[in-house]
Amino acid sequence: MNRYREDRKYIFRPPKYSHVLAPFIYLLSDIFYLRLRDKIIDVNVVSGGEDVVEKYKSNASFLITPNHCDHSDPHVLMHLSRIYKIPIHFMAAKEIFDINKGLNGKILQRAGIFSIDREGTDLKAIKQAMKIVFNAKYPLVMFPEGEIYHLNEKLTDMNQGAAMIMLRTAKKMKKEKRTNGVFIFPTALKYTYIDDITPTFPQVLKRLEEKLLWKPQESLDLVERIYKFGEALLGIKEKEYLDRTLEGSLDVRLSTFREILISRMEIYYFQALQSGKHAERIRKLRGKIRSFLLYDKKPEKEMLEKYYNDLDILHFAFQLYSYPGQYLKEKASQERIAETLLKFEEDLFHEYKIKGRRSAEVYFCPAIDLYEYLDLYKKDPKKAANEVTLKIESSIKSILE
């Protein structure tokens, strides 16, 4: 999971889609990202592709909401956009534009990508998304998980923002008697290795173990070896942040650790514990700290160091989501082992290197009709957004899990 700076003043980057340049940009994405970096040699639409094309041809307004399990995800959808000749737009985290300045940022905009500040109330991004959906000229892509968790067969908690944007747009379209409809396509992305990469696992583990000054644990079963390494890392971080190690199963330790880290900061920054899921609470805390960093008057050195340190801790709390305790014990597949080791490499060495050729499978689940939720939305907007989000989650989970 990438760590980005939080002290840059946010500037909204609108989409500036170019019908001439976008297909060429997507072709370059195919070559340099899908094939060379991510080693994706085949993208297979397993289900629902015809429905997406039909909705586009009928001028329906729709949003595509994929799970976010891999750095390849947007590039897979760009590939399909080029193949199907459907000019999609993407909502992307502002940090993407922070690391792609100048010409690179302009290229992103020409490809139909625009920014959103996930930790703030980004009204410009919300209005832009609603405008795109309302005009029904370009399908929109949003990743409700928000982060890349490298969990090919597990869905993490989704943000309700996508559902709320679509419900608000549906209400406006219904009022204007638009008959083409407003839909969400929950979308499942899965990746499978074509090559047998199991021979690479022992060498990767050896390198990771040596990082901890261990002798390679070669006598252990591969999964046991991974768990031993993971529990050692967890224990190190528990001692660092808590000055003790937690008790209980791995799942309990991970959840308890997150709760302690989040609660401590909520007491400091809000003087009270906050409600909601851990991911929502972390985003709220990051937004609060960022507001201090972006004050016109720069914080004193001591406070500046505290803010950066606290952001590092919150980033670590997010990282804990990437390591569900029973993931490998439930199913020790090549894909699950590979993505677990990839996460360790990314977190410890800041590397991202796919070990073999892969194929991508895309499942467009049955479309959710937002008009069906408008009566509930009028009575209770939050409940309606929650129900739509749960529908998106259950649709994707039915494929992944």
Backbone torsions as a table, in degrees:
resi	resn	phi	psi	omega
1	MET	NA	127.9	-174.8
2	ASN	-76.4	144.1	177.4
3	ARG	-106.6	120.6	-178.3
4	TYR	-112.8	156.2	175.2
5	ARG	-69.8	148.7	-176.0
6	GLU	-115.1	5.0	-172.1
7	ASP	-106.1	13.7	177.6
8	ARG	-93.0	132.9	179.6
9	LYS	-65.3	132.3	-174.7
10	TYR	-78.7	132.7	173.3
11	ILE	-124.2	122.1	-179.2
12	PHE	-65.2	133.0	178.1
13	ARG	-112.1	104.4	-177.9
14	PRO	-76.1	160.2	175.1
15	PRO	-74.1	145.3	175.9
16	LYS	-134.4	60.8	-171.5
17	TYR	-57.7	133.2	177.6
18	SER	-116.7	117.8	178.8
19	HIS	-65.0	-22.7	178.4
20	VAL	-83.1	-47.0	-173.0
21	LEU	-83.7	-34.1	-173.2
22	ALA	-56.9	-47.8	178.8
23	PRO	-59.6	-36.0	178.1
24	PHE	-68.4	-40.5	177.1
25	ILE	-62.4	-41.7	179.5
26	TYR	-66.8	-34.5	176.1
27	LEU	-64.2	-43.2	176.3
28	LEU	-63.4	-36.7	175.8
29	SER	-60.1	-41.7	176.5
30	ASP	-57.7	-46.7	-173.1
31	ILE	-73.4	-51.8	-169.7
32	PHE	-88.2	-27.0	-179.0
33	TYR	-102.4	-59.4	-176.8
34	LEU	-59.9	-52.0	-171.3
35	ARG	-84.7	-50.7	-174.2
36	LEU	-77.9	-51.8	-177.1
37	ARG	-77.8	-49.6	-171.3
38	ASP	-95.9	-6.2	176.4
39	LYS	56.1	36.5	173.9
40	ILE	-88.9	114.9	-178.2
41	ILE	-107.3	-4.8	-179.5
42	ASP	-152.4	131.5	174.3
43	VAL	-117.6	118.5	-173.8
44	ASN	-118.5	117.4	174.7
45	VAL	-83.0	108.7	-174.8
46	VAL	-79.6	-37.9	-177.5
47	SER	-154.7	152.5	170.2
48	GLY	83.9	-4.7	-178.1
49	GLY	-60.3	-39.8	-179.9
50	GLU	-64.4	-36.0	179.4
51	ASP	-65.2	-40.0	178.6
52	VAL	-63.4	-46.5	179.2
53	VAL	-61.4	-42.6	-179.4
54	GLU	-62.9	-42.7	179.0
55	LYS	-63.7	-39.5	179.8
56	TYR	-65.7	-44.6	-178.7
57	LYS	-67.5	-26.2	179.9
58	SER	-89.7	8.7	178.4
59	ASN	62.6	27.7	175.3
60	ALA	-73.8	154.1	175.3
61	SER	-93.3	128.4	179.0
62	PHE	-152.2	155.3	179.9
63	LEU	-118.4	139.0	175.8
64	ILE	-106.1	125.1	-176.1
65	THR	-122.5	89.1	-179.7
66	PRO	-84.8	159.4	164.2
67	ASN	-68.5	161.1	-174.5
68	HIS	-124.4	81.2	-172.6
69	CYS	-106.4	-5.5	-171.5
70	ASP	-157.2	152.6	176.2
71	HIS	-64.0	-16.9	-179.2
72	SER	-77.2	-16.3	-168.7
73	ASP	-50.2	-54.5	-179.5
74	PRO	-64.6	-30.3	-178.3
75	HIS	-73.7	-31.6	173.5
76	VAL	-62.8	-43.5	-179.0
77	LEU	-71.2	-33.3	173.3
78	MET	-63.0	-40.1	177.8
79	HIS	-59.4	-46.5	-179.7
80	LEU	-66.8	-36.4	176.6
81	SER	-58.4	-42.3	-179.6
82	ARG	-69.5	-41.7	-178.5
83	ILE	-68.3	-44.0	-177.7
84	TYR	-84.7	-9.1	-177.6
85	LYS	58.9	44.4	176.1
86	ILE	-114.3	114.0	-174.3
87	PRO	-77.8	84.2	-176.6
88	ILE	-79.1	160.4	173.7
89	HIS	-119.6	155.5	-179.2
90	PHE	-126.8	137.7	165.5
91	MET	-94.2	125.2	-175.6
92	ALA	-128.8	149.6	178.2
93	ALA	-57.8	142.1	-178.3
94	LYS	-56.0	-28.5	-177.9
95	GLU	-62.1	-26.1	177.5
96	ILE	-61.9	-37.6	178.7
97	PHE	-79.3	-25.2	176.7
98	ASP	-64.2	-35.0	-178.4
99	ILE	-97.4	-3.8	176.4
100	ASN	-123.2	78.2	-176.7
101	LYS	-88.9	172.5	173.3
102	GLY	58.9	-128.3	-176.6
103	LEU	-61.5	-40.9	-179.6
104	ASN	-60.3	-41.4	178.5
105	GLY	-64.4	-38.5	178.5
106	LYS	-66.8	-35.1	177.3
107	ILE	-64.4	-41.8	177.4
108	LEU	-58.7	-44.3	-179.8
109	GLN	-64.0	-40.0	178.4
110	ARG	-66.1	-21.3	177.2
111	ALA	-86.4	2.9	177.8
112	GLY	89.5	21.1	-178.5
113	ILE	-101.8	134.2	176.5
114	PHE	-133.0	161.3	-169.5
115	SER	-94.5	158.1	169.4
116	ILE	-144.1	140.6	174.2
117	ASP	-90.0	105.7	-173.8
118	ARG	-71.6	-22.5	-177.7
119	GLU	-95.3	-3.7	-179.8
120	GLY	-121.6	177.9	174.2
121	THR	-92.1	91.9	-172.7
122	ASP	-89.9	84.6	-176.0
123	LEU	-64.6	-34.0	-180.0
124	LYS	-64.3	-42.8	179.6
125	ALA	-66.9	-40.5	179.4
126	ILE	-63.5	-45.7	178.5
127	LYS	-63.4	-38.0	178.7
128	GLN	-64.1	-44.1	179.4
129	ALA	-62.3	-44.4	179.6
130	MET	-63.8	-37.8	179.7
131	LYS	-64.6	-42.9	180.0
132	ILE	-61.8	-47.0	-179.1
133	VAL	-66.3	-42.5	-178.1
134	PHE	-62.1	-41.9	-177.7
135	ASN	-71.7	-20.3	175.3
136	ALA	58.3	25.9	178.7
137	LYS	-92.8	-35.3	-178.4
138	TYR	-128.4	125.0	169.0
139	PRO	-63.2	147.8	-177.4
140	LEU	-111.6	144.6	176.3
141	VAL	-116.1	128.9	172.3
142	MET	-132.4	145.8	177.5
143	PHE	-107.8	96.2	-173.4
144	PRO	-65.1	-19.5	175.9
145	GLU	-69.3	-28.1	175.4
146	GLY	85.1	-42.5	-177.9
147	GLU	-116.6	161.1	172.8
148	ILE	-93.9	115.2	-174.7
149	TYR	-102.8	-5.0	-178.1
150	HIS	54.1	48.0	175.4
151	LEU	-122.9	95.9	-172.6
152	ASN	-68.7	-24.9	-175.4
153	GLU	-129.2	28.1	178.1
154	LYS	-148.7	137.5	-179.4
155	LEU	-103.0	133.4	174.3
156	THR	-94.8	174.4	-175.5
157	ASP	-58.6	137.6	-179.9
158	MET	-100.3	145.8	175.1
159	ASN	-77.9	145.1	-177.3
160	GLN	-84.3	0.0	-176.1
161	GLY	-59.0	-40.4	-179.0
162	ALA	-62.6	-44.9	179.7
163	ALA	-63.7	-41.2	-178.4
164	MET	-65.9	-41.6	177.8
165	ILE	-59.7	-44.3	-177.8
166	MET	-70.5	-35.8	178.1
167	LEU	-67.4	-41.7	178.1
168	ARG	-63.8	-39.8	178.6
169	THR	-68.1	-41.4	179.4
170	ALA	-61.8	-39.6	178.4
171	LYS	-61.0	-44.9	179.7
172	LYS	-65.0	-40.8	-178.9
173	MET	-69.9	-36.8	178.0
174	LYS	-64.4	-39.3	179.7
175	LYS	-62.8	-34.7	179.7
176	GLU	-91.1	9.2	174.5
177	LYS	59.4	40.9	173.8
178	ARG	-77.3	127.6	-171.3
179	THR	-103.2	-4.9	-176.6
180	ASN	-78.8	-13.7	173.6
181	GLY	91.8	160.7	178.7
182	VAL	-129.1	124.6	-171.7
183	PHE	-135.6	157.1	169.3
184	ILE	-120.5	131.2	173.8
185	PHE	-103.1	97.7	170.9
186	PRO	-60.4	135.7	-172.4
187	THR	-132.7	128.4	179.5
188	ALA	-104.5	127.3	176.0
189	LEU	-112.3	130.1	178.7
190	LYS	-134.3	146.8	-177.8
191	TYR	-124.4	136.2	-178.5
192	THR	-129.3	135.2	176.9
193	TYR	-76.8	130.5	174.8
194	ILE	-82.9	-39.0	178.8
195	ASP	-83.9	154.0	170.3
196	ASP	-82.5	107.3	-177.2
197	ILE	-104.4	6.9	-179.2
198	THR	-57.3	-31.9	177.7
199	PRO	-62.4	-18.5	-179.7
200	THR	-82.7	-17.5	-173.1
201	PHE	-62.1	-48.1	-178.2
202	PRO	-58.2	-39.4	-179.1
203	GLN	-68.1	-38.5	177.4
204	VAL	-63.7	-45.3	179.8
205	LEU	-63.5	-39.9	178.6
206	LYS	-58.8	-44.4	179.4
207	ARG	-63.6	-40.9	179.5
208	LEU	-65.4	-44.1	-179.9
209	GLU	-63.6	-38.9	178.5
210	GLU	-65.7	-27.0	175.0
211	LYS	-61.4	-31.2	178.1
212	LEU	-91.4	8.2	-177.8
213	LEU	65.1	29.7	176.4
214	TRP	-91.3	156.2	161.6
215	LYS	-79.2	142.7	179.6
216	PRO	-54.4	131.0	-177.1
217	GLN	-86.5	57.7	-169.4
218	GLU	-71.8	-16.7	-179.2
219	SER	-77.9	-13.6	-176.4
220	LEU	-87.0	153.4	168.3
221	ASP	-59.0	146.9	-173.8
222	LEU	-54.8	-48.5	-178.5
223	VAL	-65.9	-42.8	176.6
224	GLU	-58.6	-40.2	-179.1
225	ARG	-63.7	-42.3	178.6
226	ILE	-64.2	-44.1	-179.1
227	TYR	-66.0	-39.3	178.5
228	LYS	-61.8	-42.6	178.3
229	PHE	-64.7	-45.7	-179.0
230	GLY	-62.6	-41.6	179.2
231	GLU	-68.0	-33.3	175.7
232	ALA	-64.8	-44.3	177.2
233	LEU	-60.8	-44.1	-179.8
234	LEU	-61.7	-42.6	179.1
235	GLY	-62.3	-38.5	177.9
236	ILE	-61.7	-44.7	-179.2
237	LYS	-71.0	-34.0	175.8
238	GLU	-62.9	-43.3	178.7
239	LYS	-66.0	-36.5	-179.9
240	GLU	-64.3	-48.2	-172.8
241	TYR	-92.9	-28.9	-173.9
242	LEU	-114.0	-12.9	-175.8
243	ASP	62.7	25.3	176.7
244	ARG	-164.3	166.7	173.3
245	THR	-105.6	146.1	-177.8
246	LEU	-85.5	159.4	178.2
247	GLU	-105.5	164.9	177.5
248	GLY	107.4	-178.7	178.3
249	SER	-66.3	167.0	-179.2
250	LEU	-60.6	-42.9	178.6
251	ASP	-58.8	-44.7	-178.9
252	VAL	-64.8	-42.8	179.9
253	ARG	-61.7	-44.1	-178.8
254	LEU	-62.3	-47.1	-178.6
255	SER	-66.7	-43.1	179.7
256	THR	-63.7	-41.6	179.5
257	PHE	-59.7	-47.9	178.2
258	ARG	-58.2	-46.4	-176.8
259	GLU	-61.7	-41.6	179.5
260	ILE	-63.3	-47.5	-179.0
261	LEU	-61.2	-45.4	-178.5
262	ILE	-67.2	-44.9	-176.9
263	SER	-61.2	-43.5	179.0
264	ARG	-55.6	-44.4	-176.7
265	MET	-74.1	-35.0	177.9
266	GLU	-63.2	-39.9	177.8
267	ILE	-62.7	-39.5	-178.6
268	TYR	-72.3	-47.5	-171.8
269	TYR	-89.3	-27.1	-177.8
270	PHE	-119.0	-6.8	-177.3
271	GLN	61.3	16.5	178.1
272	ALA	-165.5	151.7	175.6
273	LEU	-70.4	144.5	-178.7
274	GLN	-102.4	157.7	178.1
275	SER	-92.4	167.4	177.1
276	GLY	109.3	174.9	179.4
277	LYS	-74.9	160.5	-176.4
278	HIS	-55.1	-44.4	-177.6
279	ALA	-60.3	-42.3	179.5
280	GLU	-64.4	-41.3	-178.0
281	ARG	-67.5	-37.7	177.7
282	ILE	-64.3	-45.0	-179.8
283	ARG	-61.5	-39.4	179.7
284	LYS	-64.7	-41.1	178.5
285	LEU	-66.4	-42.6	179.5
286	ARG	-62.1	-39.6	177.6
287	GLY	-62.7	-39.5	179.4
288	LYS	-64.6	-46.4	-179.1
289	ILE	-65.8	-41.2	178.1
290	ARG	-59.0	-36.5	-179.8
291	SER	-62.6	-34.0	176.5
292	PHE	-70.9	-38.8	-179.3
293	LEU	-66.9	-27.5	-175.2
294	LEU	-99.2	8.1	173.1
295	TYR	-56.8	150.1	176.9
296	ASP	-59.0	-39.2	177.5
297	LYS	-88.8	118.4	-177.5
298	LYS	-65.7	134.8	179.5
299	PRO	-61.6	154.3	175.0
300	GLU	-60.7	158.1	-174.9
301	LYS	-55.4	-43.6	-178.2
302	GLU	-62.3	-43.7	179.5
303	MET	-70.7	-36.0	178.7
304	LEU	-60.0	-44.3	178.3
305	GLU	-63.1	-38.3	178.5
306	LYS	-64.5	-44.1	-179.3
307	TYR	-61.4	-44.5	179.8
308	TYR	-65.1	-40.4	178.7
309	ASN	-63.5	-42.5	179.6
310	ASP	-65.7	-36.4	176.4
311	LEU	-65.6	-36.5	175.9
312	ASP	-63.3	-40.3	179.2
313	ILE	-65.5	-41.6	179.1
314	LEU	-67.1	-35.8	175.5
315	HIS	-62.2	-41.6	177.6
316	PHE	-63.0	-40.2	178.6
317	ALA	-60.6	-38.0	174.8
318	PHE	-65.3	-39.7	179.9
319	GLN	-59.4	-33.9	-179.1
320	LEU	-59.9	-28.0	176.7
321	TYR	-61.1	-27.1	-175.2
322	SER	-75.7	-6.4	-174.9
323	TYR	-125.2	70.5	175.7
324	PRO	-64.3	133.6	-167.7
325	GLY	-59.0	-36.1	-173.5
326	GLN	-103.1	10.4	-170.9
327	TYR	-57.2	-47.3	-179.3
328	LEU	-79.9	-31.9	179.9
329	LYS	-69.0	-30.0	176.8
330	GLU	-68.5	-38.2	-175.6
331	LYS	-162.4	104.8	-176.6
332	ALA	-89.6	58.9	-179.4
333	SER	-77.4	162.9	177.1
334	GLN	-57.2	-41.4	-177.8
335	GLU	-65.2	-44.5	-178.4
336	ARG	-67.2	-40.7	177.7
337	ILE	-64.1	-44.6	-178.0
338	ALA	-61.2	-45.0	-177.0
339	GLU	-71.8	-29.1	176.1
340	THR	-66.9	-45.8	178.2
341	LEU	-65.9	-36.6	177.8
342	LEU	-61.6	-39.6	178.5
343	LYS	-65.2	-42.4	177.2
344	PHE	-59.6	-45.0	179.9
345	GLU	-63.6	-41.6	-178.8
346	GLU	-66.0	-41.0	-177.5
347	ASP	-76.2	-33.9	-176.7
348	LEU	-93.9	-36.7	-175.9
349	PHE	-112.0	-5.3	-177.8
350	HIS	57.8	41.2	178.5
351	GLU	-116.0	151.7	174.0
352	TYR	-138.6	99.4	-176.0
353	LYS	-137.3	108.9	179.1
354	ILE	-71.9	137.1	-170.4
355	LYS	-90.6	-9.5	-179.3
356	GLY	-166.5	172.3	-178.1
357	ARG	-68.0	145.5	-177.6
358	ARG	-134.2	161.8	168.7
359	SER	-119.6	150.9	178.7
360	ALA	-112.5	133.8	175.6
361	GLU	-111.9	135.1	-178.3
362	VAL	-121.8	126.2	178.5
363	TYR	-119.0	109.7	172.0
364	PHE	-87.7	110.3	-177.8
365	CYS	-75.0	164.7	178.3
366	PRO	-53.4	138.8	-175.3
367	ALA	-66.8	142.7	174.3
368	ILE	-95.5	123.9	-179.7
369	ASP	-86.6	112.5	-176.1
370	LEU	-70.0	-24.5	178.2
371	TYR	-60.5	-28.4	-178.8
372	GLU	-69.6	-14.2	-177.3
373	TYR	-107.3	3.3	-173.6
374	LEU	-69.9	-35.3	178.0
375	ASP	-61.7	-44.0	177.6
376	LEU	-66.8	-36.7	-179.2
377	TYR	-62.5	-38.0	178.8
378	LYS	-64.9	-35.1	-178.5
379	LYS	-82.1	-42.4	-173.9
380	ASP	-151.6	88.3	-176.7
381	PRO	-55.2	-41.7	-178.2
382	LYS	-66.0	-40.5	179.0
383	LYS	-65.5	-40.6	179.1
384	ALA	-63.7	-44.4	178.8
385	ALA	-62.8	-38.6	179.2
386	ASN	-64.8	-41.8	-179.5
387	GLU	-66.8	-40.3	177.6
388	VAL	-64.6	-42.7	179.4
389	THR	-62.9	-42.5	177.6
390	LEU	-62.7	-35.5	177.4
391	LYS	-66.1	-42.0	176.7
392	ILE	-60.6	-47.9	-178.7
393	GLU	-60.5	-46.8	-176.7
394	SER	-66.2	-34.6	178.6
395	SER	-64.2	-45.8	-178.6
396	ILE	-70.6	-41.8	179.9
397	LYS	-61.1	-33.9	180.0
398	SER	-61.7	-25.2	177.3
399	ILE	-89.3	-47.9	-173.3
400	LEU	-72.1	-41.0	-167.9
401	GLU	-106.2	NA	NA
